[in-house]
């Protein structure tokens, strides 16, 4: 008899992870191998990157490893306070990041299509990585986008009525705010050894296609994500975030903008797309 997918996932988790159990002090939530992802009503809340199964944030196993402490932003912060609640942000720095992935001036950012990237807090995750926000909090709006010699810069006006925006503003004034760009999972591409493939956040290479659909901002330290790996989000999730922000999602034909990507996306399963997610809006 063929078991339902959720039952198969639970069996795989119990059999593959050593001594899987619950524990108040050590949980998947604060484990270095756990990644949040949307689950469409499933009891599971994320994936274990070590054992490769879906998991609940209250689980834990003998391979638990504490999330390393965040590193404060360096003096040359990518987020600068320049006016009254206004920030200048290097959303996409050119060069190689800590994951050994690189952006450059030749990467296709689809800036004509995405002229006002949506601005969220901490990839839709609560401060200290303590669970997911019910809906990703929109903390401001994009004023302008500009390609410069050292990266893609955007100007953002924060919403001073929001606590998350205030956290970012106070951090930015001290040079301790950080940023990470958000893109569309099925359109993003990674060039590895001269060959383009779907974007994989775990694999070194040159990012050749990265529609700049959004940017996440947060205050460095306090258990938050380290600055900053790029984040690829499923298309339905990104559209939901744009709706939450009251922004029209760009009306473009992927076949015209990225013919190869659009054709390949038709062959990709939903499960494969979810593997790249971090945030969790109304489906990511």
N, C-alpha and C positions, 0 to 999 in steps of 0.2 A: 504493500500500500504506500502511495506517495504522500508524504507528510506535508502539511501547509508550510509555507516559507517561514513564518514566525517560529513554528515548532522546530524546524530544521536549524534556524539560527540559534535558538536557545540550546539545543543539543550540542551544536558545534562549540558554543561558548563553554559549556560545562565540561566537555571532554577535552578541549584543547588547552584551556588555561589551567595552570597548576593550583589546586586547592582554592577554587573560586568560592568566594564567600562575601558576606557583608561585614563592614567594620566602620565605626564612626570616625576614627582618626585617619585611616588610610582607605581611600576610595578611588574608583576610576576618575572621579571628578578632579582630584588633585594629583593624578598620575601623569607622568610625562608622555605616556604612550596613548593617552585618550584624546580623541578629537570629537567635539560636538558636531552633530549633523541633523538635519530635519528628518523626521521619520513617518510623516503622514498618519499620525494617530497610533503608531506602534508603541509598545511599552518600552522599546529601546530608545536611547537618547543620544547615542554616538557610536563611534567605532574604536576598536583597539588596534592601533597600527602595528603592534608587535605580533599579536596572535591572529589578526585579520578576521575579526568577527564583530557583529553589532553588540553593544553592551549598554547596561544601565549605569548611570553615574554613581549609584550607591554600591555597586559591586567592587570587589578587589580580589587580587590573586597574589601568589608569592612572587611574581615578577614585577610587583608594584615598584615604581621609581618616582620619587618626589619631583615635581616640576622644578627646574632650576630657577633660582631667583632672577628677577628681571634685572636688566642692565640699564642704568639711567642713560638718557640720551647724551651724546657728546656735546661739546661746546658748539660745534657747527650744526645746530639743530635744523631739521628739515621743516620745522613749523615755527614761524616767526610772527609775533604780535606786531602789527604795523599801524593800527588805528583803533578806534572805538569798537571793540569786539570783532575786529577784522584781522584775519590771518593770511599770511602768504605761505604756501605749502609746496614743497617739492614732492609732489605726489608720486612721481616715478623718477628716481635718481638713475642716471646712466652709469653703467659699470656693473661690477660683480657684487652680489650681496652675500650674506652669511650662509645661504643655502647653495652657493656656487652657481646661481642663476644670474643672467645678465640681461639688462635692457640697453638699447642704444638708439641713436637718432633714426635708424632705418626700421625699427620696429613699427608695425602698423597699429596705431592707437585709435584709429577711427575717430579722430577729433571732430571731423565734420558732422558725423552722426551724433556723437555724444558731446554736446557743447556745454552742458550743465550737469556734470557728474553729481550724483546724489551724495550727501554728506551724513555719515552715521557715526555712532559711538562704538568703538572697540569690537567691530565685526559682529555686532548683535549679541555680545556676551557681557554679562554683568561685571562690574569691577572686581578684580581679584580672581577672575575666571570662576565665579561662584554661580554657575548656572546661566541659562539663556534669558535674554530679555523676551517678554511676551511678544513684542514686535520690535524690530530694530529701531532704536531711537534716532530720529532725524534731528541733528543738533545745529543745523545751519543750512545755508544755500550757497551755491557756487556763483561768483560774480564774473570770473573770467578764467580762461585756460590759455596757457602760452608755452610753446616749445622753446627752450633755451639750450645753450651749449652743454649744460650739465644735467638736463632732465626736463620733465614736464611739470610746470608750475601752475598752481591754481590759487585764486584768491577766494576766500570764504568769509561770509558774514555769519557769525554765530548767533544763535537764538538765546539772548540773555535771560529769558524766562525759565530756561531748563537747567537743572542741576548738573547734568552730564556736560552741557556746554560750558558751564561755569568751571567745572573741573579742568576742562581742556584749556580754557582761557587763562586760568591761574597758572597752570603748568607751562603754557606757552610764554608767559611773561618771565618765567624763570629759565627758559630754554629746556624744559623737561617734557614738552609735548611731542608725540611721535605720530607718524602717519603710515598708512599702508593702502595701496590701491586695490580696488575691486574690479573684476572683469566678468565676462560671460563665459561659463565653463566650456560650452560646446564650440565656441568660436576661438578660444585662446589656443595658441600653438607654441610648441617648444622645439627648437632646432637642436638636434643631437647628432654629432658627427656628420653634419651636412644634410640630415634628413629631418623633415618636419613631422611631428606627431602631436597627439592631443597633449595639452598642458598637464604636467604632473608635478605637484609641488615638492615631491621627494626626490626628483631627478635633476642633476646638474645639466646646464645647457643654456643656449641663447633663446630668450623669449622673442619670437618673431612676429606674433600676432597677439595683441592685448587691447581689446576695446576698453577704453578707460570709462567705464560706466559709473564708477563711484570711488569714494575715498573714505576710509575710516580714520578717525582721530581718537586719541586717548592720552591720558597722563601716564608717564613712564613710572615703573616701579610698582610697589604694593601688590605684587602677584599678577599684574596685568601682562599681556603678551609682550614679548621683546620686540623692539623695532627690527625689521618688519618684513615679513615675507608677503609677497603679493597673494591675493585671495581670489580664486575663481568660483563664481556662484552660478547655479543653474538659472536658466532664463526665466522660468516662472517666478522664482524667488526674487530676482532683480526687478521684474515687472511689479511685484507686490510691494517692494520697497519704494519704487517710484510712485506708486499709488498712494502709499502712506505719506510721502513727502508732498503730494499734490502736484507732481511733475508729470507732464506728458512723456510717455516712453517714446524714444525716437522711432519714427516710422521709416524703416528701411528694409530693403529686401536683401537678406543674407546672401542670396545667390548672386546679386550684383556686387555687393561689397566684398565678399569672400567666397567665391564660387566653390573652391575645393572644400572649405570648411563646411559649407552648407550641405554639400553632397555627403560628406563623411558623417555629419551629424545625424542624418537619416538612418544610418546603420548602427548608431550607438544606443545601447540599452539604457533605460532609466537608472538602473543600479550603477552602471559605470559612471554616469554623470554625477550621481550623489557622492561618489567617492572623493570628489574634489571640494566638497562643501565644508564651510566652517560655520557660517551664520544660519539662522533658522527662521526666516519669515514664512509666512503663509504659503505654503507651496502649491521651500527653497525649492 
